């Protein structure tokens, strides 16, 4: 059958060296006689030993088919497998179902393929779909053959086909290296694609830094939009606005980070799911999982849930080369938001609910999903790679996190949690005080003050000016040479290792307010009179009885120095009492103001 008669739901993927080298995310082989030929995109398979076939299974993160979710979102009752092989093969489709804590597997379909030349077969596997299993995967056995490709597909005359046109928005700020890498990958994919054309996908690259060369963005399916530096919130909203008013009649908007590592097959998976979704899920949005770029195999998040107090990441820290972890993905609890590293939602949200709030950065993705999302589908194998967040430090973002969370809980139907918000204020200021980062304590207090100034102040804020002020208020990271010349300090490996391994002493920390109440005679006499703490992973114990600390980023070999100021502790103590009382008094009315004027806050006008 040709591509006009079928919809490919999921191609079997092979690893690409420029994207991910980890083969166990793609296939598993029982023999060293299975050779992957990347240039030809095929597996050459020879016998395991005399009289025994080699076997390759696709029970992997990118190639297991999430039948349970396709049944739920698409009412799927029929399915075909398109496969291309050369040689004699035994092909099987296995079903997987969870029973208690164990996974039951059973062969649901088996056939033999035999050809002397590369031959494509189209197999009906409806019996596998109409079983009570929740996942499917393919396996092939041969003593001498080549496996080229395979795909799970449906015949268009057997399912309802929806019109889908995607406006894909990428927001970037002075990241030419990452942006142009993804731009080239997208262009190459679109040139080769027999599915996508100008009628069903268009990309909008929003350049917040106005540094991209128009000549570098030279594809008819891509528009470059210079924009003021309005942060991720403003940049994505600008792209969304341009897509919605482009006249291209987009049905969906796809938001993507500029620094992800993307296999463009993800575009097809999202497009196909939306194309065959049932009428009951007209408002379906599709989220992409994030895998960590540091090791390629660890899942950071497969959707998330915000409960008004805490962020609960789904599937965090899971190794996706383990087959049981792959099977578990269809049983994950559902989240109520998906991050904007890769998230596709209905284009009419802007008509029904307005645009994302202009938070600049942080919490915009959570707030917009809470306001608009009906149902978010997360499929295994629909994923991107991104740098880990755990080791990142952007101090000025403390302001955005605190202010935006307060606004987010105000405009959505969540409990006010007044005492919780006050407790968060106190704990965050005290944390930064202990870490000797007094500039961040001031930013947290400013975030609460600015929130209490109300919705009109937020609406009329000059976001570029505010962001410059926040960044200028933070300690600057400087080089080793500058640290030595300015402060007489240097990165000490022994001190750093001690800071990462020394055990906490919670009782002493609490009784002495982490050493603030101790006379300085009891303080450590550090060699050269300073200690070293990791910039992003520092702990309270790193500052206990240390008067001067080097906060150091080992990846970039930069840092800054802080000095304990005891007077700050008492200043913040009295300040927090006053701020807490003020917050308790004003919070109810300010909160109602944000909620009442949400429609005005959600408007967007392009520059």
Order of alpha helices (4+ residues) and beta strands (2+ residues): beta-beta-beta-beta-beta-alpha-beta-beta-alpha-beta-beta-beta-alpha-beta-beta-alpha-beta-alpha-beta-beta-beta-beta-beta-alpha-beta-alpha-alpha-beta-alpha-alpha-alpha-alpha-alpha-beta-alpha-alpha-alpha-beta-beta-beta-alpha-alpha
